[in-house]
Amino acid sequence: MDAKLDKHITWHCARHSFSVLLQQKGVDIATIASILGHTSSKYVHDTYKRYIKIDAEEAIQKLPF
């Protein structure tokens, strides 16, 4: 209410956002899985990883030249 959001935010939505934001900050998937209470990182990888858009140009710049 304080944020003036009109959308109903579910626990799943909150967990999803939490996972994606941590991944964008470079936190490894195993750590995120542990924080979320999963016994393996497979669920986090399969469920949340597909929502992370990779900047191809930025990724290429990481290659050693």
C-alpha positions as CSV (number, residue, x, y, z in Angstrom):
1,M,0.0,0.0,0.0
2,D,2.8,2.4,0.9
3,A,4.4,1.8,-2.6
4,K,1.0,2.5,-4.2
5,L,1.2,-0.7,-6.2
6,D,-2.1,-1.8,-7.8
7,K,-0.9,-5.3,-8.5
8,H,-1.6,-8.2,-6.1
9,I,1.8,-9.6,-5.2
10,T,1.9,-13.2,-4.2
11,W,4.6,-15.0,-2.3
12,H,5.7,-16.7,-5.5
13,C,6.1,-13.3,-7.2
14,A,8.2,-12.0,-4.3
15,R,10.4,-15.1,-4.2
16,H,10.8,-14.9,-8.0
17,S,11.8,-11.2,-7.8
18,F,14.2,-11.9,-5.0
19,S,15.9,-14.7,-6.9
20,V,16.2,-12.7,-10.1
21,L,17.6,-9.6,-8.4
22,L,20.2,-11.7,-6.5
23,Q,21.2,-13.3,-9.8
24,Q,21.6,-9.9,-11.5
25,K,23.9,-8.9,-8.6
26,G,26.1,-11.9,-9.3
27,V,25.1,-14.2,-6.4
28,D,25.6,-17.8,-7.4
29,I,22.6,-20.0,-7.9
30,A,23.6,-22.5,-5.2
31,T,23.5,-19.7,-2.6
32,I,20.2,-18.4,-3.8
33,A,18.8,-22.0,-3.7
34,S,19.9,-22.3,-0.1
35,I,18.4,-19.0,0.9
36,L,15.1,-20.0,-0.7
37,G,15.1,-23.3,1.1
38,H,15.7,-25.6,-1.9
39,T,17.8,-28.7,-1.5
40,S,19.5,-28.2,-4.9
41,S,20.1,-25.4,-7.3
42,K,18.4,-27.2,-10.2
43,Y,14.9,-25.7,-9.4
44,V,16.3,-22.2,-9.2
45,H,18.2,-22.7,-12.4
46,D,15.3,-24.2,-14.3
47,T,12.6,-21.8,-12.9
48,Y,14.3,-18.4,-12.6
49,K,17.3,-18.4,-14.9
50,R,15.2,-18.1,-18.0
51,Y,14.1,-14.6,-16.9
52,I,17.6,-13.2,-16.8
53,K,18.4,-11.4,-20.0
54,I,22.0,-11.4,-20.9
55,D,23.5,-8.4,-22.6
56,A,25.4,-10.2,-25.4
57,E,27.8,-7.3,-26.0
58,E,28.7,-7.1,-22.3
59,A,29.3,-10.9,-22.2
60,I,31.6,-10.7,-25.3
61,Q,33.6,-7.9,-23.7
62,K,34.5,-10.3,-20.9
63,L,36.4,-12.6,-23.3
64,P,40.2,-12.2,-23.2
65,F,41.6,-10.5,-26.3
